Amino acid sequence: MNTGIIFSHDYFMNQAIKEAQTAFEKNEVPIGALIVFNNKIIARAHNLVETLNDPTAHAEMQAITSATNYIGGKYLNNCILYVTVEPCPMCAAACFWAQTGTLVYGASDEKRGFTTISERLLHPKTLIVKGILENEAAALIIEFFKQKRK
């Protein structure tokens, strides 16, 4: 059902933060992602690296797989990927191959984010929006690693 309501980047990022919180509760690095198509969430995911014992089970990878299954095709050029933290180079490359239309992320990752290498890891037509609810997204990561280092 289409309610006619147009949701904001903040709304969708808050939904991604809820996914990150779920990851936090599972003792996973708290990163959440979701994919939106026509103002509708078609995929929700969070990190499952520890749960699946799989270094590729990042939130973005899980969301891309779910969204492409939902759409029935491998391209997400009409979709928006929301992720709480800047994607790593692996996830950015996956966005390239999926031709993700727009990437929206919260907190930057100065150590492992794709921009430490090059924004060219994304598809040339991918739009980038960064810093949406940055403090809220970063707070989960900071708290997670603070607890790990006790």
JOGI-V965249 format. One record per residue. RES is the residue in one letter. SS is DSSP state (hx for helix, st for strand, lp for the rest). PHI is phi in whole degrees, -180 to 180 (* if undefined). OMEGA is omega in radians with two decimals (* if undefined). Layout:
# JOGI-V965249
[[RES:SS:PHI:OMEGA] [RES:SS:PHI:OMEGA]]
This chain:
# JOGI-V965249
[[M:lp:*:3.11] [N:lp:-95:-3.11] [T:lp:-84:-3.10] [G:lp:82:3.13] [I:lp:-80:3.06] [I:lp:-100:-3.12] [F:lp:-87:-3.09] [S:lp:-94:3.02] [H:hx:-58:3.13] [D:hx:-61:3.14] [Y:hx:-59:-3.10] [F:hx:-68:3.11] [M:hx:-66:3.06] [N:hx:-61:3.08] [Q:hx:-66:3.09] [A:hx:-65:3.11] [I:hx:-63:3.07] [K:hx:-62:3.07] [E:hx:-65:3.10] [A:hx:-62:3.09] [Q:hx:-62:3.08] [T:hx:-61:3.09] [A:hx:-61:3.12] [F:hx:-55:-3.12] [E:hx:-66:3.11] [K:lp:-94:-3.10] [N:lp:64:3.03] [E:lp:-100:3.02] [V:lp:-56:-2.97] [P:lp:-78:3.04] [I:lp:-123:3.13] [G:st:-122:-3.14] [A:st:-144:2.95] [L:st:-150:3.14] [I:st:-122:-3.08] [V:st:-117:3.08] [F:st:-131:-3.12] [N:lp:52:3.07] [N:lp:68:-3.13] [K:st:-125:3.08] [I:st:-73:3.13] [I:st:-109:3.11] [A:st:-154:3.05] [R:st:-128:3.14] [A:st:-160:3.02] [H:st:-146:-3.13] [N:lp:-57:3.08] [L:lp:-132:-3.08] [V:hx:-58:-3.12] [E:hx:-73:-3.12] [T:hx:-59:-3.09] [L:hx:-94:-3.06] [N:lp:52:-3.03] [D:lp:-137:-3.10] [P:lp:-67:3.10] [T:lp:-96:-3.05] [A:lp:-84:3.09] [H:lp:-72:-3.12] [A:hx:-55:-3.11] [E:hx:-63:-3.13] [M:hx:-64:3.12] [Q:hx:-63:-3.13] [A:hx:-67:3.13] [I:hx:-61:3.13] [T:hx:-60:-3.14] [S:hx:-64:-3.10] [A:hx:-67:3.13] [T:hx:-67:3.04] [N:hx:-65:3.14] [Y:hx:-63:-3.10] [I:hx:-73:-3.09] [G:lp:85:3.12] [G:lp:-159:-3.03] [K:lp:-92:-3.08] [Y:lp:-107:-3.12] [L:lp:-117:-3.04] [N:lp:-66:3.09] [N:lp:-104:-3.07] [C:st:-117:3.06] [I:st:-118:3.03] [L:st:-97:3.03] [Y:st:-105:3.10] [V:st:-142:-3.01] [T:st:-69:-3.12] [V:st:-129:3.10] [E:lp:-46:-3.14] [P:lp:-62:3.04] [C:st:-76:3.13] [P:hx:-58:3.13] [M:hx:-61:-3.10] [C:hx:-70:3.08] [A:hx:-63:3.11] [A:hx:-65:3.07] [A:hx:-63:3.06] [C:hx:-63:3.08] [F:hx:-59:-3.08] [W:hx:-66:3.10] [A:hx:-84:-3.11] [Q:lp:53:3.14] [T:lp:-55:-3.08] [G:lp:-67:-3.12] [T:st:-140:3.04] [L:st:-113:3.08] [V:st:-120:3.09] [Y:st:-132:-3.11] [G:st:-87:-3.06] [A:st:-85:3.02] [S:lp:-78:3.07] [D:lp:-123:-3.06] [E:lp:-69:-3.13] [K:lp:-95:-3.01] [R:lp:-129:3.14] [G:st:-71:-3.10] [F:hx:-63:-3.12] [T:hx:-71:3.04] [T:hx:-70:3.10] [I:lp:-103:-3.14] [S:lp:-178:3.02] [E:hx:-69:3.13] [R:hx:-72:3.04] [L:hx:-67:3.08] [L:lp:-85:3.06] [H:lp:-60:-3.09] [P:lp:-59:-3.12] [K:lp:-91:-3.13] [T:lp:-70:3.04] [L:st:-86:-3.13] [I:st:-119:3.03] [V:st:-126:-3.09] [K:st:-126:3.07] [G:lp:87:3.13] [I:lp:-76:-3.08] [L:lp:50:-3.07] [E:hx:-55:-3.10] [N:hx:-64:3.14] [E:hx:-65:3.13] [A:hx:-66:-3.13] [A:hx:-67:-3.10] [A:hx:-59:3.12] [L:hx:-64:3.14] [I:hx:-64:-3.13] [I:hx:-60:-3.14] [E:hx:-64:-3.13] [F:hx:-60:-3.09] [F:hx:-75:3.04] [K:hx:-62:3.12] [Q:hx:-66:3.13] [K:hx:-67:-3.04] [R:lp:-95:3.13] [K:lp:-66:*]]
